């Protein structure tokens, strides 16, 4: 028995020392595909449950209607979309959202770029300033809205207090910041710019790291002014970052509605009613899921179109950089 074992071990040692390659087992394409799908299965299940199925349900709800509680669901076709587009409240909310988007995205991105450029210069207070600029991002939106509710309170809020003490010659009769239809939306805009500028600043800080120092040195030697260096050097290199941040800002504008709940609830006179709050009113307050679903699809289609345009601009910028 010992001789047999020693003989087998000797044969194995001889085979290993001979250097003959052993045949590798190559999995079939079907086995490779099956293995890949097994690895992707958890993610695909989560995507199906929380992304694709809700989209299908949303589309189905937008094409059906339930007139009263307990009634049978009936097929409505495009009636929900027609009702939403003909609703003056939706058109008002859409107009408010457009004004809100322009008046928040442009100042937020401008301030974020200014903050980022200022922080790229070495200074002893950079860490402190970076923390100050980023601090509003750490505050939840609903908490920030509660803070600004105290600031905007008529008569006793911080703004009216300091205007009454130091700014009588500027504003003798301050408006109701949240109760005046001409002012309330702009109060929300101030809050949003304060809240989001520091978040966008982080993206610009990362984008500025990709701007080569040689480009600034060449522009400086050519006698370019600071504004010319910004316009002809910084901004062209930041075009991909700007396009990306623009998409993020639009998504935030459409999805952020907590401050509307806390400060105005869409009033006064629908002057601060945004599209997402309109959808909430239709689904929760009016129990009209079909109309709420149709309004959601309309807003998503608009957001998707703007996003595709921005991403197309980003792709062209990257293509031009590559050439």
Secondary structure, 3 states (H helix, E strand, C coil): CHHHHHHHHHHHHHHHHCCCCCCCCCCCHHHHHHHHHHHHHHHHHHHHHHHHHHHHHHHHHHCEECCCCCCCCEECCCHHHHHHHHCHHHHHHHHHHHHHHHHHHHHHHHHHHHHHHHHHCCCCCHHHHHHHHHHHHHCCHHHHHHHHHHHHCCCCCHHHHHHHHHCCCCCCCCCCCCCCCCCHHHHHHHHHHHHHHHHHHHHHHHHHCCCCHHHHHHHHHCCCCHHHHHHHHHHHHHHHHHHHHHHHHHHHHHHCCHHHHHHCCCCCCCCCCCHHHHHHHHHHHCCCHHHHHHHHHHHHHHHHHHHHHHHHHHHHHHHHHHC
